[in-house]
Amino acid sequence: MLFDTTFDLSTQVANPVRVTDTLRVDVEQFLFREARLLDTRAFDAWLDLWTADGMYWMPHDPEQTNARDHISLFWEDATLREVRVRRITNPRNWSQQPVTRTARVIGNVMIDGTDQAGRLIVHSTFSLTEWRNGQRQLAGLTTHKLVAQDNGGWQIYLKRVDLINAADAFANLEVFV
C-alpha cells in the first residue's frame, strides 16, 4: 500500500451530504472512541478500526497533497501501524519505560461531504497532551475519510494529521496522534 499510486489522498469534497443529528452523533462518537482507544493504549482495537488498505498520514507540510513525493512525519499502511504497535507495547522497549501516556480532546467536528468513492470526509481539531519523562502538547487538524460499514459503523480509509507545528524538530513521535 505504501507505493500504491492509485490510493486516494484527496480530501476535496465531491458530493455534499445532508448532516442529520444521527449522522453527526455517530461520527463524533466514532472519533471519540478512536481517541479513547489510543489514550488507553487499546491498540489492537484501534487497529481494527481501519480498512485493510487504510493509510495513516502525517505530512511535514500542511500544503502537501502527495505522501509519495515529499517527506512526511508518518506514512503508514496496515503493516507499519502493526509494527509500531508491537514495538511500543513490547515490555523490553527501553524508550517506553515508563510508557507514554496521552490525553486527547477532539473538537470542531465537521462533516464536509463525500469523496468520489462515497467515503465520508470529516475534519476535526485535536489537542494532545503526551507524558513520558516530561510533558508536551501537540495540536492540529485531523482529516478522516471514513467508509460506512454494513453494521452501521465506520472504518478509517485515511487519517491525515496536520500538526500546527509539523515543520518543527521533534523528539521521538512514538505514539499515534
Solvent accessible surface area in square Angstrom, and as a share of the most:
residue,aa,sasa,rsa
1,M,106,0.47
2,L,39,0.20
3,F,172,0.72
4,D,48,0.25
5,T,107,0.62
6,T,118,0.68
7,F,12,0.05
8,D,39,0.20
9,L,15,0.07
10,S,51,0.33
11,T,32,0.19
12,Q,138,0.61
13,V,65,0.37
14,A,43,0.33
15,N,68,0.35
16,P,122,0.77
17,V,51,0.29
18,R,195,0.71
19,V,68,0.39
20,T,49,0.29
21,D,104,0.54
22,T,97,0.56
23,L,31,0.15
24,R,93,0.34
25,V,65,0.37
26,D,62,0.32
27,V,0,0.00
28,E,35,0.15
29,Q,102,0.45
30,F,17,0.07
31,L,3,0.01
32,F,79,0.33
33,R,120,0.44
34,E,5,0.02
35,A,9,0.07
36,R,171,0.62
37,L,21,0.10
38,L,6,0.03
39,D,33,0.17
40,T,87,0.51
41,R,47,0.17
42,A,36,0.28
43,F,7,0.03
44,D,80,0.41
45,A,34,0.26
46,W,0,0.00
47,L,30,0.15
48,D,107,0.56
49,L,11,0.05
50,W,13,0.04
51,T,19,0.11
52,A,95,0.73
53,D,48,0.25
54,G,0,0.00
55,M,0,0.00
56,Y,0,0.00
57,W,0,0.00
58,M,0,0.00
59,P,0,0.00
60,H,62,0.27
61,D,64,0.33
62,P,83,0.52
63,E,139,0.63
64,Q,10,0.05
65,T,110,0.64
66,N,39,0.20
67,A,8,0.07
68,R,73,0.27
69,D,102,0.53
70,H,107,0.48
71,I,130,0.66
72,S,26,0.17
73,L,51,0.25
74,F,26,0.11
75,W,39,0.14
76,E,15,0.07
77,D,15,0.08
78,A,43,0.34
79,T,90,0.53
80,L,66,0.33
81,R,4,0.01
82,E,74,0.33
83,V,81,0.47
84,R,9,0.03
85,V,1,0.00
86,R,105,0.39
87,R,103,0.37
88,I,1,0.01
89,T,60,0.35
90,N,62,0.32
91,P,113,0.71
92,R,210,0.77
93,N,19,0.10
94,W,199,0.70
95,S,11,0.07
96,Q,1,0.01
97,Q,96,0.43
98,P,58,0.36
99,V,42,0.24
100,T,6,0.04
101,R,130,0.47
102,T,20,0.12
103,A,61,0.47
104,R,30,0.11
105,V,106,0.61
106,I,36,0.18
107,G,25,0.24
108,N,115,0.59
109,V,24,0.14
110,M,120,0.53
111,I,19,0.10
112,D,53,0.27
113,G,0,0.00
114,T,22,0.13
115,D,3,0.02
116,Q,155,0.69
117,A,68,0.53
118,G,50,0.48
119,R,38,0.14
120,L,8,0.04
121,I,0,0.00
122,V,0,0.00
123,H,40,0.18
124,S,4,0.02
125,T,49,0.29
126,F,15,0.06
127,S,42,0.27
128,L,0,0.00
129,T,41,0.24
130,E,14,0.06
131,W,107,0.37
132,R,60,0.22
133,N,113,0.58
134,G,44,0.42
135,Q,128,0.57
136,R,58,0.21
137,Q,101,0.45
138,L,5,0.02
139,A,29,0.22
140,G,7,0.07
141,L,71,0.35
142,T,8,0.04
143,T,3,0.02
144,H,6,0.03
145,K,0,0.00
146,L,0,0.00
147,V,42,0.24
148,A,69,0.53
149,Q,56,0.25
150,D,161,0.84
151,N,134,0.69
152,G,56,0.54
153,G,26,0.25
154,W,38,0.13
155,Q,45,0.20
156,I,0,0.00
157,Y,15,0.06
158,L,0,0.00
159,K,9,0.04
160,R,22,0.08
161,V,0,0.00
162,D,20,0.10
163,L,4,0.02
164,I,141,0.72
165,N,51,0.26
166,A,4,0.03
167,A,79,0.61
168,D,81,0.42
169,A,107,0.83
170,F,53,0.22
171,A,78,0.61
172,N,105,0.54
173,L,26,0.13
174,E,18,0.08
175,V,7,0.04
176,F,0,0.00
177,V,7,0.04
